[in-house]
Amino acid sequence: MKMRKMNTTKKMVESGALAIVRADVERACEIADGLIKGGVPVMEMSYTFNTAGDVIKALKEKYGEALTVGAGTVLDSETARHAILNGAEFIIAPNYDEGVAKMCNRYQIPYAPGCTSLTEAVNGLTAGAAFIKAFPISDFYGPKLVKVFKTPIPDMPILASGGINLDNLSQWLENGVDVCGFGGLLTKGTSEEIAANASKIHEIITNFRNK
């Protein structure tokens, strides 16, 4: 539990990527096996899935330190607390909510609120957000979005999801994204197929960082 927020943030940045998952325990474990094998051991369990809390709990019990599991689509502080009590190690949301920010700070959990404008992003940072989630605008602006945020505030940590794939990942990295969220690429197919995609993502991120 020591330095919890810092350690989790570090794991997320080191991975550079995470899987956005909506699945039951059995399927989530298949996905987790592939992610760990492929070198992207970070998973966001979406709270659009009714049993998300149970799935997070089961994943933490099974994988422990081998997998970093957080909650996604967390709109309010009640949901944030529910997720944290079930073992969520980070909280990601499509919106910024002050109550969620306070709850995450209280439990020392990294929070990534979804922000559309620079004002929202700065408010998120002021409230202690570990990352600013560029959402949903990453779908429209593409990789150049990161530069828009980082030009005035170079130290803003950006988590982007939506529209990132194997073909444009290096472009996102060049523009300064810190963590990339992936849907289908890291959640569809067999454990082996997920591991293969995770391995490609891991390789692109590692090669970029070692340049």
ZIMOFEN-V424628 format. One record per backbone hydrogen bond with DSSP energy under -1.0 kcal/mol. NH is the residue of the N-H (numbers start at 1). CO is the residue of the C=O. If there is no record, write none. Layout:
{{NH/CO} {NH/CO}}
//
This chain:
{{4/1} {7/3} {8/4} {9/5} {10/6} {11/7} {12/8} {13/9} {14/10} {15/11} {16/12} {18/180} {19/42} {20/182} {21/44} {28/24} {29/25} {30/26} {31/27} {32/28} {33/29} {34/30} {35/31} {36/32} {37/33} {38/34} {40/35} {42/40} {43/68} {44/19} {45/70} {46/21} {47/72} {49/46} {52/49} {55/51} {56/52} {57/53} {58/54} {59/55} {60/56} {61/57} {62/58} {63/59} {64/60} {66/63} {67/64} {68/41} {70/43} {71/90} {72/45} {74/92} {80/76} {81/77} {82/78} {83/79} {84/80} {85/81} {86/82} {87/84} {88/83} {89/69} {91/110} {92/71} {93/112} {101/97} {102/98} {103/99} {104/100} {105/101} {106/102} {107/103} {109/104} {112/91} {115/133} {121/117} {122/118} {123/119} {124/120} {125/121} {126/122} {127/123} {128/125} {129/124} {130/111} {131/111} {132/157} {133/113} {134/159} {135/133} {139/136} {141/137} {142/138} {145/142} {146/143} {148/144} {149/145} {150/146} {151/147} {153/149} {156/153} {159/132} {160/179} {169/165} {172/168} {173/169} {174/170} {175/171} {176/173} {177/172} {178/158} {179/158} {180/16} {181/160} {182/18} {186/183} {187/184} {188/184} {194/190} {195/191} {196/192} {197/193} {198/194} {199/195} {200/196} {201/197} {202/198} {203/199} {204/200} {205/201} {206/202} {207/203} {208/204} {209/205} {210/206} {211/208}}
//
